[in-house]
């Protein structure tokens, strides 16, 4: 009888569980993008996944420009090291999209590695 009571019991979602679930899902999406063949859309997809993570974690709207996202991050209560890493990622994506920096698999792998590091730190 005890089995049936536990079967239909609602799980309690704490803030820590939500953060862990968000972190795991974001890393899963990044790994899925990385496994696919590299193309010009790969960096856009990586940017989208990172923006969605920032939206869910900090409430930053994904449709903001890169400069506005940097201003929002700088105004948040993050450690300076974490803010600098997020700013570096956003600036790298900005250089690739608008600055004419050459897209390559190596740059994308480095970018996903940096995003994963930040996600696990937060």
Secondary structure, DSSP 8 states (H G I E B T S, - for coil): -HHHHHHT------HHHHHHHHHHHHHHHHHHHHHS---HHHHHHHHHHHHHHHHHHH---TTS-HHHHHHHHHTSS--HHHHHHHHHHHHHHHHHHHS-----HHHHHHHHHHHHHHHHH-
